[in-house]
């Protein structure tokens, strides 16, 4: 899914290096999820139980929302 890759790559390129270690770890846990679940998270169809992962998703979404 190219859209999914673009969203995740945007976070990786713009925010990952400056992120706190716990945020980096949460992003890495997010990447371990299957693509359909990642898409559900990013489209707000499902909320992750892991609060740190949910925070990373919010950061990813805020970077692209108008």
PDBQT receptor file of N, H, CA, C and O in Angstrom, charges set to zero:
ATOM      1  N   UNK A   1       0.844  -1.175   0.000  1.00  0.00    +0.000 N 
ATOM      2  CA  UNK A   1       0.000   0.000   0.000  1.00  0.00    +0.000 C 
ATOM      3  C   UNK A   1       0.889   1.238   0.000  1.00  0.00    +0.000 C 
ATOM      4  O   UNK A   1       1.555   1.542   0.990  1.00  0.00    +0.000 OA
ATOM      5  N   UNK A   2       0.888   1.921  -1.089  1.00  0.00    +0.000 N 
ATOM      6  H   UNK A   2       0.347   1.674  -1.893  1.00  0.00    +0.000 HD
ATOM      7  CA  UNK A   2       1.762   3.077  -1.241  1.00  0.00    +0.000 C 
ATOM      8  C   UNK A   2       1.414   4.215  -0.292  1.00  0.00    +0.000 C 
ATOM      9  O   UNK A   2       2.309   4.894   0.210  1.00  0.00    +0.000 OA
ATOM     10  N   UNK A   3       0.119   4.436  -0.037  1.00  0.00    +0.000 N 
ATOM     11  H   UNK A   3      -0.609   3.884  -0.445  1.00  0.00    +0.000 HD
ATOM     12  CA  UNK A   3      -0.288   5.505   0.866  1.00  0.00    +0.000 C 
ATOM     13  C   UNK A   3       0.244   5.249   2.268  1.00  0.00    +0.000 C 
ATOM     14  O   UNK A   3       0.736   6.158   2.936  1.00  0.00    +0.000 OA
ATOM     15  N   UNK A   4       0.140   4.029   2.691  1.00  0.00    +0.000 N 
ATOM     16  H   UNK A   4      -0.259   3.290   2.148  1.00  0.00    +0.000 HD
ATOM     17  CA  UNK A   4       0.619   3.635   4.008  1.00  0.00    +0.000 C 
ATOM     18  C   UNK A   4       2.131   3.839   4.102  1.00  0.00    +0.000 C 
ATOM     19  O   UNK A   4       2.633   4.374   5.090  1.00  0.00    +0.000 OA
ATOM     20  N   UNK A   5       2.839   3.414   3.079  1.00  0.00    +0.000 N 
ATOM     21  H   UNK A   5       2.431   2.979   2.277  1.00  0.00    +0.000 HD
ATOM     22  CA  UNK A   5       4.287   3.608   3.048  1.00  0.00    +0.000 C 
ATOM     23  C   UNK A   5       4.644   5.088   3.111  1.00  0.00    +0.000 C 
ATOM     24  O   UNK A   5       5.583   5.468   3.810  1.00  0.00    +0.000 OA
ATOM     25  N   UNK A   6       3.912   5.919   2.396  1.00  0.00    +0.000 N 
ATOM     26  H   UNK A   6       3.148   5.611   1.828  1.00  0.00    +0.000 HD
ATOM     27  CA  UNK A   6       4.197   7.355   2.377  1.00  0.00    +0.000 C 
ATOM     28  C   UNK A   6       4.007   7.969   3.760  1.00  0.00    +0.000 C 
ATOM     29  O   UNK A   6       4.824   8.781   4.194  1.00  0.00    +0.000 OA
ATOM     30  N   UNK A   7       2.944   7.592   4.448  1.00  0.00    +0.000 N 
ATOM     31  H   UNK A   7       2.281   6.933   4.095  1.00  0.00    +0.000 HD
ATOM     32  CA  UNK A   7       2.699   8.124   5.791  1.00  0.00    +0.000 C 
ATOM     33  C   UNK A   7       3.806   7.723   6.758  1.00  0.00    +0.000 C 
ATOM     34  O   UNK A   7       4.334   8.555   7.497  1.00  0.00    +0.000 OA
ATOM     35  N   UNK A   8       4.145   6.456   6.745  1.00  0.00    +0.000 N 
ATOM     36  H   UNK A   8       3.717   5.780   6.145  1.00  0.00    +0.000 HD
ATOM     37  CA  UNK A   8       5.159   5.958   7.671  1.00  0.00    +0.000 C 
ATOM     38  C   UNK A   8       6.545   6.506   7.335  1.00  0.00    +0.000 C 
ATOM     39  O   UNK A   8       7.317   6.838   8.235  1.00  0.00    +0.000 OA
ATOM     40  N   UNK A   9       6.855   6.600   6.069  1.00  0.00    +0.000 N 
ATOM     41  H   UNK A   9       6.228   6.330   5.339  1.00  0.00    +0.000 HD
ATOM     42  CA  UNK A   9       8.142   7.142   5.655  1.00  0.00    +0.000 C 
ATOM     43  C   UNK A   9       8.253   8.620   6.029  1.00  0.00    +0.000 C 
ATOM     44  O   UNK A   9       9.327   9.092   6.403  1.00  0.00    +0.000 OA
ATOM     45  N   UNK A  10       7.144   9.343   5.927  1.00  0.00    +0.000 N 
ATOM     46  H   UNK A  10       6.272   8.959   5.623  1.00  0.00    +0.000 HD
ATOM     47  CA  UNK A  10       7.149  10.751   6.319  1.00  0.00    +0.000 C 
ATOM     48  C   UNK A  10       7.538  10.918   7.777  1.00  0.00    +0.000 C 
ATOM     49  O   UNK A  10       8.351  11.782   8.106  1.00  0.00    +0.000 OA
ATOM     50  N   UNK A  11       6.966  10.101   8.656  1.00  0.00    +0.000 N 
ATOM     51  H   UNK A  11       6.306   9.399   8.388  1.00  0.00    +0.000 HD
ATOM     52  CA  UNK A  11       7.315  10.160  10.072  1.00  0.00    +0.000 C 
ATOM     53  C   UNK A  11       8.781   9.794  10.259  1.00  0.00    +0.000 C 
ATOM     54  O   UNK A  11       9.509  10.460  10.995  1.00  0.00    +0.000 OA
ATOM     55  N   UNK A  12       9.197   8.752   9.599  1.00  0.00    +0.000 N 
ATOM     56  H   UNK A  12       8.606   8.212   9.000  1.00  0.00    +0.000 HD
ATOM     57  CA  UNK A  12      10.574   8.293   9.726  1.00  0.00    +0.000 C 
ATOM     58  C   UNK A  12      11.552   9.387   9.302  1.00  0.00    +0.000 C 
ATOM     59  O   UNK A  12      12.549   9.627   9.984  1.00  0.00    +0.000 OA
ATOM     60  N   UNK A  13      11.278  10.037   8.205  1.00  0.00    +0.000 N 
ATOM     61  H   UNK A  13      10.469   9.843   7.651  1.00  0.00    +0.000 HD
ATOM     62  CA  UNK A  13      12.188  11.066   7.688  1.00  0.00    +0.000 C 
ATOM     63  C   UNK A  13      12.143  12.365   8.478  1.00  0.00    +0.000 C 
ATOM     64  O   UNK A  13      13.174  13.021   8.629  1.00  0.00    +0.000 OA
ATOM     65  N   UNK A  14      10.973  12.757   8.990  1.00  0.00    +0.000 N 
ATOM     66  H   UNK A  14      10.135  12.224   8.868  1.00  0.00    +0.000 HD
ATOM     67  CA  UNK A  14      10.835  14.064   9.622  1.00  0.00    +0.000 C 
ATOM     68  C   UNK A  14      10.949  14.058  11.143  1.00  0.00    +0.000 C 
ATOM     69  O   UNK A  14      11.381  15.051  11.729  1.00  0.00    +0.000 OA
ATOM     70  N   UNK A  15      10.570  12.964  11.787  1.00  0.00    +0.000 N 
ATOM     71  H   UNK A  15      10.219  12.157  11.311  1.00  0.00    +0.000 HD
ATOM     72  CA  UNK A  15      10.460  13.017  13.241  1.00  0.00    +0.000 C 
ATOM     73  C   UNK A  15      11.219  11.933  13.996  1.00  0.00    +0.000 C 
ATOM     74  O   UNK A  15      11.491  12.086  15.186  1.00  0.00    +0.000 OA
ATOM     75  N   UNK A  16      11.557  10.863  13.334  1.00  0.00    +0.000 N 
ATOM     76  H   UNK A  16      11.336  10.738  12.367  1.00  0.00    +0.000 HD
ATOM     77  CA  UNK A  16      12.128   9.716  14.047  1.00  0.00    +0.000 C 
ATOM     78  C   UNK A  16      13.430  10.058  14.770  1.00  0.00    +0.000 C 
ATOM     79  O   UNK A  16      13.584   9.715  15.942  1.00  0.00    +0.000 OA
ATOM     80  N   UNK A  17      14.358  10.718  14.106  1.00  0.00    +0.000 N 
ATOM     81  H   UNK A  17      14.233  10.996  13.154  1.00  0.00    +0.000 HD
ATOM     82  CA  UNK A  17      15.668  10.991  14.707  1.00  0.00    +0.000 C 
ATOM     83  C   UNK A  17      15.564  11.874  15.945  1.00  0.00    +0.000 C 
ATOM     84  O   UNK A  17      16.355  11.721  16.876  1.00  0.00    +0.000 OA
ATOM     85  N   UNK A  18      14.602  12.796  15.972  1.00  0.00    +0.000 N 
ATOM     86  H   UNK A  18      13.959  12.920  15.216  1.00  0.00    +0.000 HD
ATOM     87  CA  UNK A  18      14.451  13.697  17.108  1.00  0.00    +0.000 C 
ATOM     88  C   UNK A  18      13.555  13.102  18.204  1.00  0.00    +0.000 C 
ATOM     89  O   UNK A  18      13.453  13.660  19.296  1.00  0.00    +0.000 OA
ATOM     90  N   UNK A  19      12.920  11.995  17.912  1.00  0.00    +0.000 N 
ATOM     91  H   UNK A  19      13.003  11.542  17.024  1.00  0.00    +0.000 HD
ATOM     92  CA  UNK A  19      11.968  11.394  18.847  1.00  0.00    +0.000 C 
ATOM     93  C   UNK A  19      12.675  10.808  20.065  1.00  0.00    +0.000 C 
ATOM     94  O   UNK A  19      13.830  10.388  20.001  1.00  0.00    +0.000 OA
ATOM     95  N   UNK A  20      11.949  10.795  21.164  1.00  0.00    +0.000 N 
ATOM     96  H   UNK A  20      11.010  11.136  21.216  1.00  0.00    +0.000 HD
ATOM     97  CA  UNK A  20      12.449  10.180  22.393  1.00  0.00    +0.000 C 
ATOM     98  C   UNK A  20      12.572   8.669  22.189  1.00  0.00    +0.000 C 
ATOM     99  O   UNK A  20      11.893   8.105  21.330  1.00  0.00    +0.000 OA
ATOM    100  N   UNK A  21      13.414   8.022  22.955  1.00  0.00    +0.000 N 
ATOM    101  H   UNK A  21      13.966   8.480  23.652  1.00  0.00    +0.000 HD
ATOM    102  CA  UNK A  21      13.593   6.569  22.804  1.00  0.00    +0.000 C 
ATOM    103  C   UNK A  21      12.284   5.776  22.924  1.00  0.00    +0.000 C 
ATOM    104  O   UNK A  21      12.093   4.799  22.200  1.00  0.00    +0.000 OA
ATOM    105  N   UNK A  22      11.390   6.177  23.818  1.00  0.00    +0.000 N 
ATOM    106  H   UNK A  22      11.545   6.971  24.407  1.00  0.00    +0.000 HD
ATOM    107  CA  UNK A  22      10.127   5.442  23.941  1.00  0.00    +0.000 C 
ATOM    108  C   UNK A  22       9.244   5.632  22.715  1.00  0.00    +0.000 C 
ATOM    109  O   UNK A  22       8.498   4.727  22.342  1.00  0.00    +0.000 OA
ATOM    110  N   UNK A  23       9.323   6.797  22.088  1.00  0.00    +0.000 N 
ATOM    111  H   UNK A  23       9.929   7.533  22.391  1.00  0.00    +0.000 HD
ATOM    112  CA  UNK A  23       8.570   7.037  20.856  1.00  0.00    +0.000 C 
ATOM    113  C   UNK A  23       9.151   6.214  19.712  1.00  0.00    +0.000 C 
ATOM    114  O   UNK A  23       8.408   5.651  18.908  1.00  0.00    +0.000 OA
ATOM    115  N   UNK A  24      10.456   6.146  19.642  1.00  0.00    +0.000 N 
ATOM    116  H   UNK A  24      11.060   6.603  20.295  1.00  0.00    +0.000 HD
ATOM    117  CA  UNK A  24      11.099   5.314  18.617  1.00  0.00    +0.000 C 
ATOM    118  C   UNK A  24      10.707   3.848  18.786  1.00  0.00    +0.000 C 
ATOM    119  O   UNK A  24      10.407   3.162  17.809  1.00  0.00    +0.000 OA
ATOM    120  N   UNK A  25      10.713   3.377  20.024  1.00  0.00    +0.000 N 
ATOM    121  H   UNK A  25      10.957   3.934  20.818  1.00  0.00    +0.000 HD
ATOM    122  CA  UNK A  25      10.348   1.986  20.289  1.00  0.00    +0.000 C 
ATOM    123  C   UNK A  25       8.891   1.733  19.898  1.00  0.00    +0.000 C 
ATOM    124  O   UNK A  25       8.567   0.678  19.352  1.00  0.00    +0.000 OA
ATOM    125  N   UNK A  26       8.018   2.698  20.176  1.00  0.00    +0.000 N 
ATOM    126  H   UNK A  26       8.281   3.555  20.619  1.00  0.00    +0.000 HD
ATOM    127  CA  UNK A  26       6.604   2.553  19.817  1.00  0.00    +0.000 C 
ATOM    128  C   UNK A  26       6.437   2.517  18.297  1.00  0.00    +0.000 C 
ATOM    129  O   UNK A  26       5.630   1.744  17.780  1.00  0.00    +0.000 OA
ATOM    130  N   UNK A  27       7.196   3.351  17.580  1.00  0.00    +0.000 N 
ATOM    131  H   UNK A  27       7.852   3.978  18.000  1.00  0.00    +0.000 HD
ATOM    132  CA  UNK A  27       7.141   3.341  16.119  1.00  0.00    +0.000 C 
ATOM    133  C   UNK A  27       7.589   1.986  15.580  1.00  0.00    +0.000 C 
ATOM    134  O   UNK A  27       6.992   1.462  14.640  1.00  0.00    +0.000 OA
ATOM    135  N   UNK A  28       8.619   1.429  16.164  1.00  0.00    +0.000 N 
ATOM    136  H   UNK A  28       9.104   1.855  16.928  1.00  0.00    +0.000 HD
ATOM    137  CA  UNK A  28       9.093   0.120  15.732  1.00  0.00    +0.000 C 
ATOM    138  C   UNK A  28       8.059  -0.972  16.019  1.00  0.00    +0.000 C 
ATOM    139  O   UNK A  28       7.903  -1.901  15.226  1.00  0.00    +0.000 OA
ATOM    140  N   UNK A  29       7.357  -0.865  17.144  1.00  0.00    +0.000 N 
ATOM    141  H   UNK A  29       7.483  -0.111  17.788  1.00  0.00    +0.000 HD
ATOM    142  CA  UNK A  29       6.278  -1.828  17.428  1.00  0.00    +0.000 C 
ATOM    143  C   UNK A  29       5.151  -1.665  16.420  1.00  0.00    +0.000 C 
ATOM    144  O   UNK A  29       4.554  -2.649  15.982  1.00  0.00    +0.000 OA
ATOM    145  N   UNK A  30       4.862  -0.428  16.053  1.00  0.00    +0.000 N 
ATOM    146  H   UNK A  30       5.346   0.372  16.408  1.00  0.00    +0.000 HD
ATOM    147  CA  UNK A  30       3.829  -0.164  15.053  1.00  0.00    +0.000 C 
ATOM    148  C   UNK A  30       4.191  -0.831  13.727  1.00  0.00    +0.000 C 
ATOM    149  O   UNK A  30       3.333  -1.429  13.076  1.00  0.00    +0.000 OA
ATOM    150  N   UNK A  31       5.444  -0.732  13.331  1.00  0.00    +0.000 N 
ATOM    151  H   UNK A  31       6.141  -0.247  13.859  1.00  0.00    +0.000 HD
ATOM    152  CA  UNK A  31       5.875  -1.322  12.062  1.00  0.00    +0.000 C 
ATOM    153  C   UNK A  31       5.754  -2.841  12.045  1.00  0.00    +0.000 C 
ATOM    154  O   UNK A  31       5.693  -3.446  10.974  1.00  0.00    +0.000 OA
ATOM    155  N   UNK A  32       5.717  -3.456  13.212  1.00  0.00    +0.000 N 
ATOM    156  H   UNK A  32       5.766  -2.965  14.081  1.00  0.00    +0.000 HD
ATOM    157  CA  UNK A  32       5.591  -4.915  13.289  1.00  0.00    +0.000 C 
ATOM    158  C   UNK A  32       4.166  -5.387  13.012  1.00  0.00    +0.000 C 
ATOM    159  O   UNK A  32       3.941  -6.577  12.790  1.00  0.00    +0.000 OA
ATOM    160  N   UNK A  33       3.210  -4.475  13.023  1.00  0.00    +0.000 N 
ATOM    161  H   UNK A  33       3.392  -3.508  13.203  1.00  0.00    +0.000 HD
ATOM    162  CA  UNK A  33       1.810  -4.833  12.774  1.00  0.00    +0.000 C 
ATOM    163  C   UNK A  33       1.594  -5.104  11.285  1.00  0.00    +0.000 C 
ATOM    164  O   UNK A  33       2.278  -4.519  10.444  1.00  0.00    +0.000 OA
ATOM    165  N   UNK A  34       0.653  -5.980  10.956  1.00  0.00    +0.000 N 
ATOM    166  H   UNK A  34       0.098  -6.454  11.639  1.00  0.00    +0.000 HD
ATOM    167  CA  UNK A  34       0.350  -6.228   9.539  1.00  0.00    +0.000 C 
ATOM    168  C   UNK A  34      -0.263  -4.990   8.869  1.00  0.00    +0.000 C 
ATOM    169  O   UNK A  34      -0.917  -4.179   9.525  1.00  0.00    +0.000 OA
ATOM    170  N   UNK A  35      -0.047  -4.862   7.577  1.00  0.00    +0.000 N 
ATOM    171  H   UNK A  35       0.484  -5.521   7.045  1.00  0.00    +0.000 HD
ATOM    172  CA  UNK A  35      -0.532  -3.694   6.832  1.00  0.00    +0.000 C 
ATOM    173  C   UNK A  35      -2.019  -3.396   7.040  1.00  0.00    +0.000 C 
ATOM    174  O   UNK A  35      -2.371  -2.235   7.248  1.00  0.00    +0.000 OA
ATOM    175  N   UNK A  36      -2.896  -4.386   6.992  1.00  0.00    +0.000 N 
ATOM    176  H   UNK A  36      -2.610  -5.329   6.823  1.00  0.00    +0.000 HD
ATOM    177  CA  UNK A  36      -4.317  -4.059   7.190  1.00  0.00    +0.000 C 
ATOM    178  C   UNK A  36      -4.591  -3.422   8.558  1.00  0.00    +0.000 C 
ATOM    179  O   UNK A  36      -5.433  -2.531   8.669  1.00  0.00    +0.000 OA
ATOM    180  N   UNK A  37      -3.889  -3.874   9.587  1.00  0.00    +0.000 N 
ATOM    181  H   UNK A  37      -3.205  -4.597   9.497  1.00  0.00    +0.000 HD
ATOM    182  CA  UNK A  37      -4.064  -3.284  10.912  1.00  0.00    +0.000 C 
ATOM    183  C   UNK A  37      -3.479  -1.874  10.958  1.00  0.00    +0.000 C 
ATOM    184  O   UNK A  37      -4.077  -0.976  11.550  1.00  0.00    +0.000 OA
ATOM    185  N   UNK A  38      -2.323  -1.676  10.343  1.00  0.00    +0.000 N 
ATOM    186  H   UNK A  38      -1.838  -2.406   9.862  1.00  0.00    +0.000 HD
ATOM    187  CA  UNK A  38      -1.744  -0.333  10.263  1.00  0.00    +0.000 C 
ATOM    188  C   UNK A  38      -2.718   0.634   9.602  1.00  0.00    +0.000 C 
ATOM    189  O   UNK A  38      -2.913   1.753  10.075  1.00  0.00    +0.000 OA
ATOM    190  N   UNK A  39      -3.312   0.204   8.529  1.00  0.00    +0.000 N 
ATOM    191  H   UNK A  39      -3.153  -0.706   8.144  1.00  0.00    +0.000 HD
ATOM    192  CA  UNK A  39      -4.274   1.043   7.829  1.00  0.00    +0.000 C 
ATOM    193  C   UNK A  39      -5.470   1.356   8.717  1.00  0.00    +0.000 C 
ATOM    194  O   UNK A  39      -5.927   2.499   8.754  1.00  0.00    +0.000 OA
ATOM    195  N   UNK A  40      -5.980   0.369   9.426  1.00  0.00    +0.000 N 
ATOM    196  H   UNK A  40      -5.609  -0.559   9.396  1.00  0.00    +0.000 HD
ATOM    197  CA  UNK A  40      -7.093   0.603  10.356  1.00  0.00    +0.000 C 
ATOM    198  C   UNK A  40      -6.707   1.614  11.428  1.00  0.00    +0.000 C 
ATOM    199  O   UNK A  40      -7.511   2.479  11.776  1.00  0.00    +0.000 OA
ATOM    200  N   UNK A  41      -5.499   1.520  11.952  1.00  0.00    +0.000 N 
ATOM    201  H   UNK A  41      -4.846   0.818  11.669  1.00  0.00    +0.000 HD
ATOM    202  CA  UNK A  41      -5.030   2.484  12.943  1.00  0.00    +0.000 C 
ATOM    203  C   UNK A  41      -4.998   3.892  12.366  1.00  0.00    +0.000 C 
ATOM    204  O   UNK A  41      -5.510   4.832  12.974  1.00  0.00    +0.000 OA
ATOM    205  N   UNK A  42      -4.395   4.032  11.193  1.00  0.00    +0.000 N 
ATOM    206  H   UNK A  42      -3.979   3.268  10.699  1.00  0.00    +0.000 HD
ATOM    207  CA  UNK A  42      -4.213   5.354  10.597  1.00  0.00    +0.000 C 
ATOM    208  C   UNK A  42      -5.516   5.967  10.098  1.00  0.00    +0.000 C 
ATOM    209  O   UNK A  42      -5.629   7.188   9.990  1.00  0.00    +0.000 OA
ATOM    210  N   UNK A  43      -6.496   5.127   9.794  1.00  0.00    +0.000 N 
ATOM    211  H   UNK A  43      -6.405   4.136   9.882  1.00  0.00    +0.000 HD
ATOM    212  CA  UNK A  43      -7.806   5.621   9.361  1.00  0.00    +0.000 C 
ATOM    213  C   UNK A  43      -8.790   5.778  10.532  1.00  0.00    +0.000 C 
ATOM    214  O   UNK A  43      -9.967   6.078  10.334  1.00  0.00    +0.000 OA
ATOM    215  N   UNK A  44      -8.285   5.571  11.735  1.00  0.00    +0.000 N 
ATOM    216  H   UNK A  44      -7.329   5.327  11.895  1.00  0.00    +0.000 HD
ATOM    217  CA  UNK A  44      -9.077   5.677  12.969  1.00  0.00    +0.000 C 
ATOM    218  C   UNK A  44     -10.220   4.673  13.033  1.00  0.00    +0.000 C 
ATOM    219  O   UNK A  44     -11.242   4.933  13.668  1.00  0.00    +0.000 OA
ATOM    220  N   UNK A  45     -10.053   3.535  12.382  1.00  0.00    +0.000 N 
ATOM    221  H   UNK A  45      -9.223   3.324  11.866  1.00  0.00    +0.000 HD
ATOM    222  CA  UNK A  45     -11.070   2.477  12.464  1.00  0.00    +0.000 C 
ATOM    223  C   UNK A  45     -10.823   1.589  13.666  1.00  0.00    +0.000 C 
ATOM    224  O   UNK A  45     -11.737   0.924  14.155  1.00  0.00    +0.000 OA
ATOM    225  N   UNK A  46      -9.584   1.578  14.145  1.00  0.00    +0.000 N 
ATOM    226  H   UNK A  46      -8.841   2.118  13.748  1.00  0.00    +0.000 HD
ATOM    227  CA  UNK A  46      -9.176   0.782  15.304  1.00  0.00    +0.000 C 
ATOM    228  C   UNK A  46      -8.199   1.626  16.119  1.00  0.00    +0.000 C 
ATOM    229  O   UNK A  46      -7.376   2.353  15.562  1.00  0.00    +0.000 OA
ATOM    230  N   UNK A  47      -8.297   1.524  17.421  1.00  0.00    +0.000 N 
ATOM    231  H   UNK A  47      -8.965   0.933  17.874  1.00  0.00    +0.000 HD
ATOM    232  CA  UNK A  47      -7.376   2.237  18.309  1.00  0.00    +0.000 C 
ATOM    233  C   UNK A  47      -6.469   1.206  18.977  1.00  0.00    +0.000 C 
ATOM    234  O   UNK A  47      -6.957   0.245  19.573  1.00  0.00    +0.000 OA
ATOM    235  N   UNK A  48      -5.165   1.397  18.883  1.00  0.00    +0.000 N 
ATOM    236  H   UNK A  48      -4.768   2.177  18.399  1.00  0.00    +0.000 HD
ATOM    237  CA  UNK A  48      -4.264   0.427  19.504  1.00  0.00    +0.000 C 
ATOM    238  C   UNK A  48      -4.385   0.455  21.031  1.00  0.00    +0.000 C 
ATOM    239  O   UNK A  48      -4.642   1.501  21.627  1.00  0.00    +0.000 OA
ATOM    240  N   UNK A  49      -4.198  -0.687  21.634  1.00  0.00    +0.000 N 
ATOM    241  H   UNK A  49      -3.989  -1.537  21.150  1.00  0.00    +0.000 HD
ATOM    242  CA  UNK A  49      -4.221  -0.786  23.089  1.00  0.00    +0.000 C 
ATOM    243  C   UNK A  49      -2.976  -0.110  23.671  1.00  0.00    +0.000 C 
ATOM    244  O   UNK A  49      -3.039   0.512  24.731  1.00  0.00    +0.000 OA
ATOM    245  N   UNK A  50      -1.861  -0.237  22.978  1.00  0.00    +0.000 N 
ATOM    246  H   UNK A  50      -1.810  -0.742  22.117  1.00  0.00    +0.000 HD
ATOM    247  CA  UNK A  50      -0.592   0.352  23.414  1.00  0.00    +0.000 C 
ATOM    248  C   UNK A  50      -0.681   1.876  23.258  1.00  0.00    +0.000 C 
ATOM    249  O   UNK A  50      -0.723   2.392  22.141  1.00  0.00    +0.000 OA
ATOM    250  N   UNK A  51      -0.708   2.580  24.382  1.00  0.00    +0.000 N 
ATOM    251  H   UNK A  51      -0.673   2.161  25.289  1.00  0.00    +0.000 HD
ATOM    252  CA  UNK A  51      -0.884   4.044  24.360  1.00  0.00    +0.000 C 
ATOM    253  C   UNK A  51       0.269   4.740  23.629  1.00  0.00    +0.000 C 
ATOM    254  O   UNK A  51       0.048   5.738  22.944  1.00  0.00    +0.000 OA
ATOM    255  N   UNK A  52       1.478   4.231  23.766  1.00  0.00    +0.000 N 
ATOM    256  H   UNK A  52       1.657   3.420  24.323  1.00  0.00    +0.000 HD
ATOM    257  CA  UNK A  52       2.610   4.846  23.073  1.00  0.00    +0.000 C 
ATOM    258  C   UNK A  52       2.477   4.704  21.554  1.00  0.00    +0.000 C 
ATOM    259  O   UNK A  52       2.816   5.623  20.809  1.00  0.00    +0.000 OA
ATOM    260  N   UNK A  53       1.991   3.564  21.108  1.00  0.00    +0.000 N 
ATOM    261  H   UNK A  53       1.716   2.817  21.714  1.00  0.00    +0.000 HD
ATOM    262  CA  UNK A  53       1.748   3.372  19.673  1.00  0.00    +0.000 C 
ATOM    263  C   UNK A  53       0.638   4.312  19.215  1.00  0.00    +0.000 C 
ATOM    264  O   UNK A  53       0.732   4.899  18.137  1.00  0.00    +0.000 OA
ATOM    265  N   UNK A  54      -0.403   4.461  20.013  1.00  0.00    +0.000 N 
ATOM    266  H   UNK A  54      -0.480   3.984  20.889  1.00  0.00    +0.000 HD
ATOM    267  CA  UNK A  54      -1.491   5.386  19.675  1.00  0.00    +0.000 C 
ATOM    268  C   UNK A  54      -0.961   6.814  19.554  1.00  0.00    +0.000 C 
ATOM    269  O   UNK A  54      -1.387   7.556  18.669  1.00  0.00    +0.000 OA
ATOM    270  N   UNK A  55      -0.041   7.205  20.429  1.00  0.00    +0.000 N 
ATOM    271  H   UNK A  55       0.305   6.602  21.148  1.00  0.00    +0.000 HD
ATOM    272  CA  UNK A  55       0.553   8.542  20.353  1.00  0.00    +0.000 C 
ATOM    273  C   UNK A  55       1.347   8.728  19.062  1.00  0.00    +0.000 C 
ATOM    274  O   UNK A  55       1.290   9.789  18.440  1.00  0.00    +0.000 OA
ATOM    275  N   UNK A  56       2.085   7.700  18.665  1.00  0.00    +0.000 N 
ATOM    276  H   UNK A  56       2.131   6.838  19.171  1.00  0.00    +0.000 HD
ATOM    277  CA  UNK A  56       2.842   7.776  17.410  1.00  0.00    +0.000 C 
ATOM    278  C   UNK A  56       1.873   7.921  16.235  1.00  0.00    +0.000 C 
ATOM    279  O   UNK A  56       2.121   8.704  15.318  1.00  0.00    +0.000 OA
ATOM    280  N   UNK A  57       0.799   7.188  16.260  1.00  0.00    +0.000 N 
ATOM    281  H   UNK A  57       0.598   6.552  17.004  1.00  0.00    +0.000 HD
ATOM    282  CA  UNK A  57      -0.198   7.290  15.192  1.00  0.00    +0.000 C 
ATOM    283  C   UNK A  57      -0.766   8.699  15.133  1.00  0.00    +0.000 C 
ATOM    284  O   UNK A  57      -0.958   9.249  14.049  1.00  0.00    +0.000 OA
ATOM    285  N   UNK A  58      -1.034   9.283  16.291  1.00  0.00    +0.000 N 
ATOM    286  H   UNK A  58      -0.878   8.837  17.172  1.00  0.00    +0.000 HD
ATOM    287  CA  UNK A  58      -1.513  10.671  16.324  1.00  0.00    +0.000 C 
ATOM    288  C   UNK A  58      -0.490  11.616  15.702  1.00  0.00    +0.000 C 
ATOM    289  O   UNK A  58      -0.860  12.540  14.977  1.00  0.00    +0.000 OA
ATOM    290  N   UNK A  59       0.785  11.394  15.977  1.00  0.00    +0.000 N 
ATOM    291  H   UNK A  59       1.085  10.643  16.566  1.00  0.00    +0.000 HD
ATOM    292  CA  UNK A  59       1.836  12.230  15.386  1.00  0.00    +0.000 C 
ATOM    293  C   UNK A  59       1.887  12.060  13.867  1.00  0.00    +0.000 C 
ATOM    294  O   UNK A  59       2.047  13.036  13.135  1.00  0.00    +0.000 OA
ATOM    295  N   UNK A  60       1.751  10.844  13.408  1.00  0.00    +0.000 N 
ATOM    296  H   UNK A  60       1.620  10.051  14.003  1.00  0.00    +0.000 HD
ATOM    297  CA  UNK A  60       1.761  10.577  11.965  1.00  0.00    +0.000 C 
ATOM    298  C   UNK A  60       0.576  11.262  11.311  1.00  0.00    +0.000 C 
ATOM    299  O   UNK A  60       0.725  11.920  10.281  1.00  0.00    +0.000 OA
ATOM    300  N   UNK A  61      -0.601  11.109  11.905  1.00  0.00    +0.000 N 
ATOM    301  H   UNK A  61      -0.722  10.574  12.741  1.00  0.00    +0.000 HD
ATOM    302  CA  UNK A  61      -1.810  11.718  11.337  1.00  0.00    +0.000 C 
ATOM    303  C   UNK A  61      -1.759  13.244  11.365  1.00  0.00    +0.000 C 
ATOM    304  O   UNK A  61      -2.199  13.894  10.417  1.00  0.00    +0.000 OA
ATOM    305  N   UNK A  62      -1.228  13.816  12.440  1.00  0.00    +0.000 N 
ATOM    306  H   UNK A  62      -0.870  13.287  13.210  1.00  0.00    +0.000 HD
ATOM    307  CA  UNK A  62      -1.188  15.280  12.549  1.00  0.00    +0.000 C 
ATOM    308  C   UNK A  62      -0.267  15.897  11.505  1.00  0.00    +0.000 C 
ATOM    309  O   UNK A  62      -0.439  17.056  11.130  1.00  0.00    +0.000 OA
ATOM    310  N   UNK A  63       0.696  15.135  11.043  1.00  0.00    +0.000 N 
ATOM    311  H   UNK A  63       0.836  14.192  11.348  1.00  0.00    +0.000 HD
ATOM    312  CA  UNK A  63       1.617  15.637  10.028  1.00  0.00    +0.000 C 
ATOM    313  C   UNK A  63       0.971  15.756   8.658  1.00  0.00    +0.000 C 
ATOM    314  O   UNK A  63       1.480  16.469   7.794  1.00  0.00    +0.000 OA
ATOM    315  N   UNK A  64      -0.156  15.058   8.447  1.00  0.00    +0.000 N 
ATOM    316  H   UNK A  64      -0.569  14.479   9.149  1.00  0.00    +0.000 HD
ATOM    317  CA  UNK A  64      -0.780  15.077   7.117  1.00  0.00    +0.000 C 
ATOM    318  C   UNK A  64      -2.189  15.673   7.123  1.00  0.00    +0.000 C 
ATOM    319  O   UNK A  64      -2.727  15.973   6.058  1.00  0.00    +0.000 OA
ATOM    320  N   UNK A  65      -2.792  15.849   8.289  1.00  0.00    +0.000 N 
ATOM    321  H   UNK A  65      -2.354  15.606   9.155  1.00  0.00    +0.000 HD
ATOM    322  CA  UNK A  65      -4.143  16.401   8.332  1.00  0.00    +0.000 C 
ATOM    323  C   UNK A  65      -4.096  17.908   8.098  1.00  0.00    +0.000 C 
ATOM    324  O   UNK A  65      -3.193  18.591   8.580  1.00  0.00    +0.000 OA
ATOM    325  N   UNK A  66      -5.071  18.417   7.359  1.00  0.00    +0.000 N 
ATOM    326  H   UNK A  66      -5.805  17.862   6.967  1.00  0.00    +0.000 HD
ATOM    327  CA  UNK A  66      -5.091  19.872   7.077  1.00  0.00    +0.000 C 
ATOM    328  C   UNK A  66      -5.418  20.676   8.308  1.00  0.00    +0.000 C 
ATOM    329  O   UNK A  66      -5.476  21.904   8.246  1.00  0.00    +0.000 OA
TER     330      UNK A  66
